[in-house]
């Protein structure tokens, strides 16, 4: 597991996961733009936080959880990019693309 990529991925997913749970204004705007109902945000935020926690556990000595978390986050962000493409919101799709790259880099 790439430690530097994992640490950045943990920090960013923790931040955006909390923003989802708190239904931050920018999260509500972006999710509305890609037709994601606000009621989905707690589940999406929880998945991001679970991914961050799994990566942390991977760094702390449970590598199988770290790899599973990185794979889960990779799949999550592939889905997020698909939602942005489906909604033709290409500019806002750049952020999930960065998160996807980090998730992939974590296990590369």
PyMOL commands that set and color helices and strands:
alter all, ss='L'
color gray80, all
select helices_A, chain A and resi 3-22+25-33+38-59+63-86+93-107
alter helices_A, ss='H'
color red, helices_A
deselect
rebuild
show_as cartoon
